[in-house]
């Protein structure tokens, strides 16, 4: 009888496991059923690699091949680890550990350090800069913030690359490391002093976490044996980004075993400057001659038109330039052709993009499905300004560790208080908005950057998530919403605020949007000017490829021939567009047509001119003033003082920072223009209909009384 029950149980489990495979394509199914390592998966962008590896783990658990508590899946970001935990939970593979390399290493180091060394693991330093500043001072090296940032980058690279201070001056130049501000010998001295300062302070840094875990495993066989008993099966996502010290840690975890599945895409290797070594992925099959090699090539993210562009960009590198890459094959219906636009200057380019975003929004595209991507953070300002002028919200950064932010913790506490008070409200969205309003949130996006903007974005993300939850669960109330928040917090699944994403190409990796604008795609920025060697230029090509493959349906690529209005137009499109037939072609400035419509209206919105000297205004502050900042001011000082006094009183009444009412630059512009009616006030940059309605009357009264 017991044998029959056992047979029935196995049959049911087998059918349940086979059901997991039904939703997979042939290549994904091959990954899911390759339950014994070594396995290497070359997964192109948008080919469902996370789906494949989570189904592999779940299939192994359901068939009884894997004990879930003995499986360790590692990746590189909390967001990716959270997504993996969420998917594994949905597939019934609870108990599997899905962590970042740092998280797994820290957990092991904190557990074993006291057993081996008799004391707690030293605390992690909150910030490197104070320690580096002291180290530089000991070496009599003068540093400012940019210099500290450069030094921190070199220290981090050296440590994840297993380069000691004594070896830095010799190895760094061989690896193409060079700073304009410091020679290798100076960096080595500061690096050595930094290690001394940490030791004296009893602190470690994030890179030390990996090194401590490596030391424990390498130096104590008891620790290594216990960890190897705990974990039998390993899965490594984004394997092209593994650094030398992370590879060392993985090798120590395995201890000569080969039950490991690595997944990556050599075409998305864009972090070699931070220690990532794609050779681990490219040469995995050579290192493990018995490895199962699987390629995922079916792209479920992007249209054939976008995939064609992506493939052509990589084809130009040649086989030698990118060994191991896959050629994508789109599985979607055809969509609009990618479009390419050239503009006279960066302001005109930003204005055109903002207008295109507005049209996309008007046509029904959610703002969260739109991204503007650029090579460097410094390129964002014009796009922030152009979007702000049209009252289009923009999200300036991702949502890592969203649920650990103070404002989200406070919001959750207030919402739980609402539940305990027995007043959950009839309308879920209105209840949440009301509670958040009591915490200082309002629907209008604040101006500027910093803590106020960060707080607004976080709470707005919570508002957006509530709207999505209410739409999916019309009968749900505040209790159910809090349960959903707890679930997401447990897996670090953060919602996105309703706004256009502004991000660098590097931070966009791993994300996707319906519509993507790649801006500033001109020579000198893409590839970046300091990419001089062929290896560096090819990494810039891969970075461009990453940007292109973030787009699901619509792709817009633009560049400007000069930086500022009226400048000499000497810049051309990036060389990476050569295989698309764009470079060197004449592309007149036309309106973006998100729906595929044709049009010939000019995109060049008239550039604001200085009312004193007549030059074009590029800087956002100058545009707000209506004049060059170094041109003579016509400001009425008494009027300006009166406006300052009024603003302070109004800010106190509304319990908001003064700049939320009007910025100093806006008050200066008002004091210079001295508007006498609403029409004149509305002409001042930074004053739209909302602020006119709210503050127009008292401002005009102040201006006309003087």
ROSE-93007 format. One line per 10 residues: number of its first residue (from 0); their letters; for each residue x, y, z of C-alpha. Coordinates in nm, 3 decimals. Each point is the difference from the previous one (the first is absolute). Example, Ala and Ser with C-alpha at 12.3 -4.5 7.8 and 13.67 -1.06 7.14 Angstrom:
2
0> AS> 1.230/-0.450/0.780  0.137/0.344/-0.066
***
This chain:
706
0> XXXXXXXXXX> 0.000/0.000/0.000  0.275/0.243/0.100  0.189/-0.080/-0.322  -0.310/0.083/-0.206  -0.047/0.330/0.184  0.365/0.080/-0.063  -0.039/-0.080/-0.371  -0.311/0.220/-0.024  0.181/0.286/0.177  0.291/-0.023/-0.241
10> XXXXXXXXXX> -0.235/-0.007/-0.300  -0.185/0.309/0.122  0.329/0.181/0.063  0.122/-0.096/-0.346  -0.317/0.136/-0.166  0.026/0.316/0.209  0.364/0.044/-0.104  -0.080/-0.056/-0.367  -0.265/0.272/0.017  0.276/0.246/0.078
20> XXXXXXXXXX> 0.160/-0.072/-0.336  -0.311/0.069/-0.206  0.046/0.378/0.012  0.362/-0.015/-0.123  0.143/0.013/-0.350  0.236/-0.282/-0.114  0.320/0.176/0.111  -0.144/0.108/0.335  -0.127/-0.356/0.051  0.351/-0.127/-0.067
30> XXXXXXXXXX> 0.127/0.226/0.278  -0.274/-0.111/0.239  0.068/-0.369/-0.053  0.381/0.024/0.016  -0.003/-0.069/0.373  0.360/-0.107/0.045  0.296/0.226/-0.061  0.208/0.137/-0.134  -0.241/0.203/-0.218  0.066/0.327/-0.179
40> XXXXXXXXXX> -0.287/0.200/-0.149  0.079/0.273/-0.253  -0.315/0.210/0.033  -0.060/0.292/-0.234  -0.189/0.310/0.111  -0.372/-0.061/0.047  0.021/-0.376/-0.043  -0.147/-0.093/0.338  0.311/-0.107/0.189  -0.153/0.063/0.343
50> XXXXXXXXXX> -0.304/-0.202/-0.103  0.223/-0.284/-0.117  0.219/-0.023/0.310  -0.285/0.039/0.251  -0.191/-0.276/-0.182  0.318/-0.211/0.007  0.021/0.036/0.379  -0.375/-0.062/0.045  0.010/-0.302/-0.232  0.292/-0.143/0.196
60> XXXXXXXXXX> -0.189/0.049/0.326  -0.324/-0.155/-0.129  0.175/-0.303/-0.144  0.185/-0.054/0.327  0.338/0.061/-0.163  0.065/0.306/0.215  -0.052/0.056/0.368  -0.110/0.367/-0.007  0.194/0.095/0.313  0.320/-0.125/-0.166
70> XXXXXXXXXX> -0.033/0.222/-0.308  0.172/0.342/-0.012  -0.082/0.240/-0.284  0.215/0.313/-0.018  -0.029/0.318/-0.204  0.123/0.358/0.020  -0.277/0.233/0.118  -0.262/-0.010/0.272  -0.263/0.067/-0.265  0.105/-0.303/-0.205
80> XXXXXXXXXX> 0.022/-0.220/0.311  -0.346/0.120/0.108  -0.146/-0.079/-0.340  0.154/-0.346/0.012  -0.140/-0.068/0.349  -0.342/0.115/-0.115  -0.003/-0.228/-0.303  0.128/-0.297/0.196  -0.275/0.052/0.255  -0.264/0.004/-0.273
90> XXXXXXXXXX> 0.143/-0.322/-0.142  -0.016/-0.176/0.336  0.375/-0.007/0.062  -0.002/0.152/0.349  0.315/-0.046/0.203  0.245/0.071/-0.283  0.250/0.271/0.090  0.012/0.280/-0.262  0.253/0.265/0.099  0.258/0.241/-0.131
100> XXXXXXXXXX> 0.364/-0.103/0.029  0.048/0.259/0.274  -0.308/-0.110/0.191  0.099/-0.367/-0.007  0.360/0.080/0.096  -0.107/0.229/0.285  -0.237/-0.260/0.142  0.270/-0.266/0.000  0.272/0.232/0.136  -0.216/0.121/0.289
110> XXXXXXXXXX> -0.089/-0.356/0.094  0.347/-0.156/-0.018  0.228/0.289/0.101  -0.068/-0.032/0.376  0.052/-0.378/-0.016  0.337/0.035/-0.171  0.140/0.323/0.146  -0.189/0.029/0.329  -0.151/0.343/-0.070  -0.280/0.151/-0.203
120> XXXXXXXXXX> 0.064/0.097/-0.361  0.115/0.365/0.002  -0.276/0.247/-0.090  -0.024/0.127/-0.357  0.102/0.365/-0.044  -0.294/0.216/-0.103  0.210/0.204/-0.241  0.341/-0.032/-0.163  0.063/0.373/-0.045  0.090/0.093/0.361
130> XXXXXXXXXX> 0.242/-0.293/0.023  0.151/0.081/-0.339  0.033/0.366/0.097  0.198/-0.096/0.308  0.212/-0.242/-0.203  0.076/0.268/-0.260  0.092/0.244/0.279  0.250/-0.246/0.144  0.157/-0.022/-0.345  -0.006/0.380/-0.039
140> XXXXXXXXXX> -0.222/-0.029/-0.303  -0.254/0.278/-0.050  -0.347/-0.121/-0.100  -0.339/0.145/-0.084  -0.328/-0.185/-0.054  0.067/-0.101/-0.365  0.347/-0.121/0.099  -0.144/-0.204/0.287  -0.251/-0.153/-0.237  0.282/-0.100/-0.235
150> XXXXXXXXXX> 0.206/-0.146/0.283  -0.298/-0.195/0.132  -0.054/-0.148/-0.345  0.361/-0.111/-0.024  -0.003/-0.152/0.349  -0.320/-0.191/-0.081  0.138/-0.124/-0.332  0.325/-0.115/0.161  -0.172/-0.190/0.279  -0.254/-0.185/-0.219
160> XXXXXXXXXX> 0.285/-0.078/-0.241  0.216/-0.151/0.278  0.262/0.275/-0.042  0.182/0.093/0.321  0.136/0.350/0.073  0.359/-0.118/-0.054  -0.089/-0.130/-0.346  -0.228/0.281/-0.116  0.266/0.222/-0.161  0.121/-0.293/-0.211
170> XXXXXXXXXX> -0.331/-0.162/-0.095  -0.228/0.302/-0.050  0.173/0.138/-0.313  0.002/-0.348/-0.153  -0.379/-0.010/0.049  -0.054/0.338/-0.163  -0.069/0.181/0.328  0.096/0.366/-0.009  -0.113/0.312/0.185  0.079/0.348/-0.122
180> XXXXXXXXXX> 0.040/0.131/0.355  0.226/-0.267/0.154  0.282/-0.223/-0.117  -0.012/-0.375/0.088  0.264/0.032/0.272  -0.201/0.270/0.181  -0.318/-0.205/-0.023  0.186/-0.301/0.141  0.121/0.206/0.298  -0.348/0.133/0.076
190> XXXXXXXXXX> -0.143/-0.351/-0.044  0.245/-0.141/0.254  -0.073/0.283/0.243  -0.374/-0.056/-0.042  0.040/-0.363/0.102  0.194/0.115/0.307  -0.267/0.254/0.096  -0.273/-0.266/-0.025  0.200/-0.237/0.216  0.056/0.267/0.266
200> XXXXXXXXXX> -0.369/0.092/0.000  -0.108/-0.365/0.018  -0.204/0.032/-0.318  -0.034/-0.186/-0.328  -0.149/0.114/-0.332  -0.236/-0.176/-0.240  0.284/-0.150/-0.202  0.146/-0.144/0.322  -0.322/-0.195/0.049  0.088/-0.214/-0.302
210> XXXXXXXXXX> 0.364/-0.025/0.105  -0.096/-0.106/0.354  -0.225/-0.275/-0.134  0.279/-0.116/-0.232  0.248/-0.004/0.287  -0.230/-0.205/0.221  -0.057/-0.263/-0.268  0.362/-0.011/-0.116  0.161/-0.009/0.345  -0.239/-0.216/0.203
220> XXXXXXXXXX> -0.098/-0.340/-0.137  -0.277/-0.034/0.258  -0.172/0.312/-0.133  0.042/-0.113/-0.359  -0.135/-0.346/0.077  -0.307/0.135/0.181  -0.090/0.242/-0.283  0.051/-0.272/-0.261  -0.228/-0.232/0.198  -0.260/0.276/0.012
230> XXXXXXXXXX> 0.005/0.085/-0.371  0.016/-0.268/-0.266  -0.135/0.185/-0.305  0.095/0.349/-0.120  -0.154/0.232/-0.258  0.181/0.321/-0.098  -0.188/0.267/-0.193  0.173/0.279/-0.200  0.316/-0.209/0.002  0.174/0.238/-0.242
240> XXXXXXXXXX> 0.018/0.251/0.288  0.184/-0.228/0.245  0.319/0.155/0.136  0.316/-0.199/0.082  -0.075/-0.003/0.375  -0.359/-0.111/-0.064  0.127/-0.279/-0.225  0.239/-0.103/0.277  -0.289/-0.010/0.246  -0.210/-0.209/-0.239
250> XXXXXXXXXX> 0.289/-0.245/-0.051  0.036/-0.034/0.378  -0.375/-0.061/0.040  0.021/-0.275/-0.260  0.316/-0.156/0.144  0.081/-0.193/-0.317  -0.362/-0.098/-0.073  -0.162/0.108/-0.324  -0.372/0.015/0.077  -0.027/0.360/-0.115
260> XXXXXXXXXX> -0.208/0.175/-0.266  0.129/0.337/-0.120  -0.208/0.238/-0.211  0.114/0.311/-0.180  0.036/0.199/-0.319  0.345/0.108/-0.122  -0.171/0.275/-0.201  -0.110/0.161/0.327  0.347/0.020/0.154  0.011/0.367/0.098
270> XXXXXXXXXX> 0.162/-0.001/0.345  0.359/-0.106/-0.069  0.114/0.335/0.145  -0.142/-0.119/0.334  0.178/-0.336/-0.007  -0.244/-0.211/-0.202  0.179/-0.267/-0.202  -0.203/-0.144/-0.292  0.269/-0.258/-0.066  -0.156/-0.213/0.274
280> XXXXXXXXXX> -0.313/-0.034/-0.214  0.168/-0.020/-0.341  0.244/-0.271/0.111  -0.232/-0.194/0.228  -0.041/-0.283/-0.250  0.379/-0.022/-0.043  0.046/-0.019/0.376  -0.274/-0.266/0.021  0.031/-0.219/-0.313  -0.305/-0.204/0.105
290> XXXXXXXXXX> -0.219/0.309/0.038  -0.345/0.020/-0.155  -0.012/0.314/-0.218  -0.340/0.153/-0.078  -0.076/0.320/-0.189  -0.318/0.203/0.050  -0.064/0.195/-0.319  -0.379/0.058/-0.012  -0.059/0.363/0.095  -0.339/0.054/0.166
300> XXXXXXXXXX> 0.065/0.363/0.092  0.063/0.198/-0.317  -0.160/0.026/-0.343  0.182/-0.135/-0.308  0.091/0.355/-0.100  0.177/0.067/0.332  0.165/-0.343/0.004  0.133/0.062/-0.351  0.170/0.320/0.118  0.148/-0.178/0.303
310> XXXXXXXXXX> 0.138/-0.285/-0.210  0.156/0.237/-0.254  0.173/0.196/0.276  0.168/-0.317/0.126  0.067/-0.143/-0.346  0.230/0.296/-0.066  0.229/-0.118/0.281  0.068/-0.326/-0.182  0.038/-0.348/0.157  0.339/0.086/0.150
320> XXXXXXXXXX> -0.140/0.313/0.162  -0.272/-0.186/0.187  0.054/-0.374/0.045  -0.296/-0.198/0.128  -0.271/0.251/-0.093  -0.338/-0.114/-0.127  -0.199/0.136/-0.292  -0.347/0.091/0.118  -0.321/-0.105/-0.173  -0.306/0.206/0.089
330> XXXXXXXXXX> -0.317/-0.192/0.085  -0.228/0.306/-0.013  -0.218/0.153/-0.268  0.161/0.279/-0.204  -0.012/0.349/0.148  0.099/0.355/-0.095  0.340/0.049/-0.158  0.262/0.148/0.235  0.050/0.368/-0.076  0.313/0.213/-0.003
340> XXXXXXXXXX> 0.011/0.377/0.039  0.270/0.266/-0.010  -0.041/0.335/0.177  0.191/0.324/-0.006  0.072/-0.003/0.373  -0.074/-0.181/0.324  -0.282/0.232/0.102  -0.185/-0.060/-0.327  0.052/-0.374/0.044  -0.141/0.005/0.354
350> XXXXXXXXXX> -0.301/0.209/-0.108  -0.076/-0.244/-0.282  0.022/-0.301/0.230  -0.228/0.164/0.258  -0.261/0.076/-0.267  0.019/-0.358/-0.124  -0.051/-0.128/0.354  -0.307/0.223/0.031  -0.144/-0.145/-0.321  0.068/-0.354/0.116
360> XXXXXXXXXX> -0.181/0.079/0.323  -0.291/0.155/-0.190  -0.024/-0.315/-0.212  -0.033/-0.216/0.311  0.355/-0.109/0.082  0.061/-0.005/0.375  0.292/0.222/0.103  0.157/-0.290/0.189  0.031/-0.178/-0.337  0.225/0.274/-0.141
370> XXXXXXXXXX> 0.372/0.047/0.061  0.256/0.259/-0.105  0.348/-0.152/0.009  0.333/0.181/-0.024  0.369/-0.081/0.035  0.083/0.220/0.300  -0.197/0.152/0.287  0.107/0.347/-0.109  -0.223/-0.032/-0.308  -0.320/-0.019/0.201
380> XXXXXXXXXX> -0.050/0.366/0.089  -0.146/0.123/-0.330  -0.243/-0.291/-0.012  -0.105/0.053/0.361  -0.065/0.366/-0.081  -0.190/-0.070/-0.323  -0.224/-0.257/0.169  -0.056/0.223/0.303  -0.110/0.288/-0.221  -0.276/-0.225/-0.132
390> XXXXXXXXXX> -0.090/-0.124/0.349  0.106/-0.354/-0.093  0.123/-0.192/0.309  0.342/-0.160/-0.029  0.161/-0.271/0.213  0.370/0.067/0.029  0.119/-0.326/0.153  -0.097/-0.357/0.068  -0.179/-0.143/0.301  0.259/-0.217/0.169
400> XXXXXXXXXX> -0.084/-0.082/0.362  -0.323/0.191/-0.043  -0.167/-0.138/0.310  0.293/0.098/0.221  -0.036/0.371/-0.077  -0.109/0.205/0.304  -0.294/0.158/-0.181  -0.137/-0.341/-0.105  0.041/-0.138/0.352  -0.184/0.304/0.133
410> XXXXXXXXXX> -0.276/-0.037/-0.259  -0.044/-0.369/0.084  -0.021/0.086/0.370  -0.268/0.265/-0.067  -0.200/-0.235/-0.223  0.013/-0.274/0.263  -0.117/0.255/0.254  -0.298/0.070/-0.225  -0.083/-0.370/0.000  0.032/-0.030/0.378
420> XXXXXXXXXX> -0.223/0.304/0.044  -0.273/-0.193/-0.178  -0.038/0.268/-0.269  0.130/-0.160/-0.323  -0.214/0.227/-0.222  -0.230/-0.088/-0.285  0.230/0.099/-0.288  0.342/-0.164/0.028  0.182/0.250/-0.220  -0.153/0.303/0.169
430> XXXXXXXXXX> 0.080/-0.146/0.342  0.366/-0.051/-0.089  0.030/0.344/-0.159  -0.157/0.156/0.308  0.235/-0.177/0.240  0.304/0.091/-0.210  -0.117/0.360/-0.027  0.007/0.008/0.379  0.366/-0.108/-0.025  0.079/0.292/-0.230
440> XXXXXXXXXX> -0.056/-0.152/-0.343  -0.182/0.188/-0.274  -0.067/-0.089/-0.365  0.212/0.286/-0.136  0.359/-0.095/-0.069  0.252/0.213/0.192  0.269/0.187/-0.188  0.369/-0.077/0.030  0.187/-0.302/0.129  0.095/-0.128/0.343
450> XXXXXXXXXX> -0.184/-0.146/0.296  -0.333/0.173/-0.066  -0.010/-0.134/-0.355  0.104/-0.350/0.114  -0.278/-0.006/0.261  -0.261/0.114/-0.255  0.105/-0.269/-0.247  -0.022/-0.272/0.264  -0.346/0.098/0.121  -0.122/0.050/-0.359
460> XXXXXXXXXX> 0.115/-0.354/-0.075  -0.218/-0.117/0.287  -0.296/0.194/-0.142  0.054/-0.158/-0.343  0.030/-0.348/0.149  -0.327/0.055/0.188  -0.177/0.099/-0.323  0.129/-0.312/-0.176  -0.099/-0.220/0.293  -0.350/0.153/0.017
470> XXXXXXXXXX> -0.049/-0.056/-0.374  0.105/-0.365/0.027  -0.199/-0.060/0.321  -0.312/0.223/-0.006  -0.139/-0.151/0.321  0.324/0.032/0.198  0.041/0.243/0.285  0.278/0.141/0.213  0.057/-0.329/0.183  0.065/-0.181/-0.328
480> XXXXXXXXXX> 0.223/0.282/-0.123  0.215/-0.023/0.314  0.033/-0.374/-0.051  0.120/0.068/-0.355  0.251/0.256/0.129  0.131/-0.253/0.253  0.034/-0.260/-0.275  0.194/0.237/-0.224  0.219/0.116/0.286  0.090/-0.360/0.075
490> XXXXXXXXXX> 0.131/-0.050/-0.353  0.121/0.357/-0.061  -0.244/0.048/-0.288  -0.025/0.377/-0.028  -0.268/0.184/-0.200  0.087/0.274/-0.246  -0.128/0.354/0.028  -0.222/0.121/-0.283  0.254/0.204/-0.191  0.242/-0.008/-0.290
500> XXXXXXXXXX> 0.323/-0.178/0.098  0.318/0.202/-0.049  0.302/-0.229/0.029  0.351/-0.065/-0.125  0.052/-0.290/-0.236  0.188/-0.182/0.277  -0.284/0.024/0.252  -0.254/-0.103/-0.264  0.147/-0.348/-0.027  -0.249/-0.266/0.107
510> XXXXXXXXXX> -0.300/0.229/-0.056  -0.242/0.047/-0.290  -0.255/0.251/-0.125  -0.255/0.019/-0.280  0.161/0.314/-0.140  0.367/0.092/0.032  0.175/0.322/-0.100  0.379/-0.031/-0.028  0.120/0.359/0.000  0.336/0.167/-0.045
520> XXXXXXXXXX> 0.108/-0.279/-0.237  0.284/0.198/-0.155  0.373/-0.056/-0.035  0.193/0.108/0.308  -0.278/-0.115/0.231  -0.083/-0.337/-0.154  0.264/-0.134/-0.005  0.114/0.216/0.289  0.303/0.214/-0.080  0.232/-0.185/0.238
530> XXXXXXXXXX> -0.068/-0.336/-0.168  0.321/-0.011/-0.203  0.101/-0.363/-0.037  -0.187/-0.249/-0.222  -0.105/-0.194/0.311  -0.146/0.312/0.160  -0.185/0.099/-0.317  -0.152/-0.348/-0.030  -0.131/0.026/0.355  -0.167/0.328/-0.102
540> XXXXXXXXXX> -0.157/-0.186/-0.294  -0.141/-0.258/0.241  -0.133/0.280/0.218  -0.187/0.144/-0.299  -0.134/-0.349/-0.074  -0.128/-0.026/0.357  -0.185/0.329/-0.046  -0.158/-0.109/-0.329  -0.118/-0.332/0.145  -0.184/0.175/0.286
550> XXXXXXXXXX> -0.269/0.106/-0.250  -0.300/-0.227/-0.047  -0.198/0.173/-0.275  0.130/0.348/-0.084  0.360/0.117/-0.024  0.110/0.358/-0.056  0.367/0.094/-0.041  0.116/0.361/-0.017  0.306/0.218/0.012  0.084/0.369/-0.028
560> XXXXXXXXXX> 0.267/0.160/-0.214  0.100/0.252/0.268  -0.035/0.033/0.376  -0.158/0.344/0.027  -0.235/0.208/-0.217  0.188/0.191/-0.264  0.307/-0.224/0.032  0.198/-0.139/-0.292  -0.159/-0.326/-0.107  0.303/-0.227/-0.023
570> XXXXXXXXXX> -0.126/-0.317/0.170  -0.127/-0.299/-0.192  -0.195/-0.310/0.101  0.181/-0.282/0.176  0.202/-0.236/-0.216  -0.208/-0.284/0.143  -0.281/0.109/-0.233  0.218/-0.058/-0.306  -0.141/-0.350/-0.067  -0.353/0.146/0.016
580> XXXXXXXXXX> 0.087/0.245/-0.278  -0.047/0.308/0.216  0.348/0.145/0.045  0.073/0.276/-0.245  -0.354/0.011/-0.137  -0.204/0.317/-0.003  -0.275/-0.021/0.258  -0.195/0.325/0.024  -0.152/0.090/0.335  -0.352/-0.142/-0.012
590> XXXXXXXXXX> -0.258/-0.069/0.264  0.010/-0.341/0.163  -0.301/-0.194/-0.114  -0.072/-0.260/0.270  -0.294/-0.149/-0.192  0.198/-0.046/-0.318  -0.170/0.298/-0.165  0.203/0.216/-0.234  0.042/0.370/0.046  0.229/0.280/-0.097
600> XXXXXXXXXX> -0.054/0.259/0.272  0.324/0.121/0.151  0.108/-0.115/0.342  0.208/0.305/0.072  -0.202/0.186/0.262  0.120/0.361/0.001  0.296/0.021/0.236  -0.046/0.257/0.277  0.224/0.304/-0.054  0.166/0.218/0.259
610> XXXXXXXXXX> -0.203/0.322/0.023  0.324/0.194/0.063  0.251/-0.130/-0.257  -0.220/-0.213/-0.225  0.202/-0.323/0.027  -0.174/-0.339/0.019  -0.054/-0.132/0.353  0.109/-0.360/0.067  0.035/-0.009/0.379  -0.327/-0.071/0.182
620> XXXXXXXXXX> 0.063/0.273/0.256  0.070/0.255/-0.271  -0.314/-0.100/-0.188  -0.201/0.055/0.315  0.152/0.347/0.046  -0.047/0.089/-0.366  0.357/0.124/-0.024  0.357/-0.123/0.022  0.105/-0.024/0.361  0.295/0.232/-0.062
630> XXXXXXXXXX> -0.211/0.265/-0.176  -0.106/0.306/0.205  -0.306/-0.053/0.217  -0.298/0.235/-0.007  -0.141/-0.141/0.322  -0.205/0.219/0.233  0.167/-0.080/0.334  -0.291/0.122/0.211  -0.242/-0.210/-0.204  0.228/-0.303/0.034
640> XXXXXXXXXX> 0.015/0.046/0.379  -0.380/0.028/0.014  -0.036/-0.319/-0.204  0.243/-0.180/0.230  -0.203/0.104/0.303  -0.327/-0.112/-0.162  0.154/-0.334/-0.103  0.125/-0.071/0.353  -0.346/0.068/0.146  -0.172/-0.217/-0.261
650> XXXXXXXXXX> 0.247/-0.285/0.049  -0.065/0.009/0.376  -0.375/-0.010/-0.059  0.030/-0.302/-0.231  0.275/-0.172/0.206  0.221/-0.041/-0.306  0.354/0.114/-0.085  0.009/0.350/-0.147  0.128/-0.111/-0.340  -0.314/-0.210/-0.049
660> XXXXXXXXXX> -0.193/0.330/-0.028  0.250/0.164/-0.239  0.375/-0.045/-0.040  0.239/0.290/0.057  0.058/0.019/-0.375  -0.374/0.033/-0.064  -0.032/0.277/0.260  0.294/0.178/-0.162  -0.168/-0.027/-0.341  -0.325/0.139/0.145
670> XXXXXXXXXX> 0.184/0.290/0.162  0.170/0.078/-0.331  -0.310/-0.036/-0.219  -0.241/0.172/0.244  -0.314/-0.161/-0.154  -0.323/0.196/0.028  -0.246/-0.272/-0.104  -0.035/-0.377/-0.030  0.105/-0.004/-0.364  0.336/0.163/0.080
680> XXXXXXXXXX> 0.052/-0.222/0.304  -0.066/-0.313/-0.205  0.284/0.096/-0.237  0.256/-0.052/0.275  0.163/-0.349/-0.024  -0.089/-0.217/0.297  -0.352/0.140/0.033  -0.271/-0.217/-0.150  -0.376/-0.001/0.030  0.003/-0.186/0.333
690> XXXXXXXXXX> 0.226/0.251/0.174  -0.174/0.289/-0.171  -0.333/-0.113/0.146  0.149/-0.058/0.343  0.234/0.298/0.039  -0.066/0.236/-0.292  -0.232/0.247/0.171  0.217/0.082/0.306  0.315/0.025/-0.215  -0.163/0.245/-0.242
700> XXXXXX> -0.131/0.204/0.293  0.353/0.025/0.144  0.145/0.093/-0.341  -0.259/0.270/-0.080  0.019/0.166/0.341  0.361/0.099/-0.042
***
